[in-house]
């Protein structure tokens, strides 16, 4: 039985204000998370557009951080992340 691989993705938070930079993907490890956080912070400052850090596991995707102008402006709590994983996506 195959399990879904967890990855972190750094991408534009809003499609209408696209930076034109392709999304970056990082492994679902602690080192991958730290690299993704640094990339999101840098990219939001350099591109001048809001950037989201997304955790993806299979088809489930959830924004866990949002950066604007090099600063974190929003963060999902651990409770939010666990609840959405248990309840599944809210489509």
C-alpha positions as CSV (number, residue, x, y, z in Angstrom):
1,X,0.0,0.0,0.0
2,X,1.5,3.3,-1.1
3,X,1.4,6.3,1.1
4,X,1.2,9.9,0.0
5,X,4.4,11.9,0.2
6,X,4.3,15.2,2.0
7,X,5.9,18.2,0.3
8,X,6.0,21.9,1.0
9,X,5.2,24.3,-1.9
10,X,6.1,28.0,-2.1
11,X,3.7,29.7,-4.5
12,X,1.8,32.9,-5.2
13,X,-0.9,33.5,-2.7
14,X,-3.2,35.3,-5.1
15,X,-3.5,34.3,-8.7
16,X,-4.5,37.8,-9.8
17,X,-1.3,39.3,-8.5
18,X,1.1,36.7,-9.9
19,X,4.8,37.2,-9.6
20,X,5.5,35.1,-12.7
21,X,7.9,32.9,-10.7
22,X,7.1,29.2,-10.8
23,X,6.2,27.4,-7.5
24,X,9.1,25.9,-5.6
25,X,8.7,22.4,-4.1
26,X,10.6,21.2,-1.0
27,X,10.7,17.8,0.7
28,X,8.4,17.1,3.6
29,X,11.2,17.1,6.2
30,X,12.2,19.6,8.8
31,X,15.1,20.8,6.6
32,X,12.6,21.1,3.7
33,X,10.2,23.2,5.9
34,X,13.0,25.5,7.0
35,X,14.2,26.0,3.4
36,X,10.6,26.6,2.2
37,X,10.1,29.2,5.0
38,X,13.3,31.0,3.9
39,X,12.3,30.8,0.2
40,X,8.8,32.2,0.9
41,X,10.1,35.0,3.0
42,X,12.8,36.0,0.4
43,X,10.4,35.6,-2.6
44,X,7.7,37.8,-1.0
45,X,10.3,40.5,-0.5
46,X,11.9,40.2,-3.9
47,X,8.7,39.8,-6.0
48,X,6.6,42.3,-4.0
49,X,3.6,40.0,-4.1
50,X,2.0,37.9,-1.4
51,X,3.4,34.4,-1.2
52,X,1.8,31.3,0.4
53,X,3.6,28.3,1.9
54,X,1.4,25.2,1.3
55,X,1.7,21.7,2.8
56,X,0.5,19.1,0.4
57,X,0.0,15.4,1.0
58,X,-1.5,13.6,-1.9
59,X,-4.5,15.6,-3.1
60,X,-4.9,17.4,0.2
61,X,-3.4,20.9,0.2
62,X,-3.4,23.5,3.0
63,X,-1.9,26.9,3.3
64,X,0.1,27.0,6.5
65,X,1.9,30.4,6.2
66,X,1.5,33.7,4.2
67,X,4.2,36.2,3.6
68,X,4.0,39.8,2.3
69,X,7.0,42.1,1.8
70,X,9.3,39.6,3.5
71,X,7.3,39.2,6.7
72,X,4.9,36.5,7.9
73,X,1.4,37.9,7.9
74,X,-0.6,34.8,8.7
75,X,0.0,31.4,10.2
76,X,-2.3,28.4,10.6
77,X,-2.4,27.0,14.1
78,X,-1.6,23.4,14.8
79,X,-5.2,22.9,15.7
80,X,-6.3,24.2,12.3
81,X,-3.9,21.9,10.5
82,X,-4.9,18.8,12.5
83,X,-8.6,19.5,12.2
84,X,-8.5,19.9,8.4
85,X,-6.4,16.7,8.0
86,X,-9.0,14.7,10.1
87,X,-12.1,16.3,8.5
88,X,-10.7,16.3,5.0
89,X,-10.8,19.1,2.5
90,X,-13.7,21.5,2.6
91,X,-14.8,21.8,-1.0
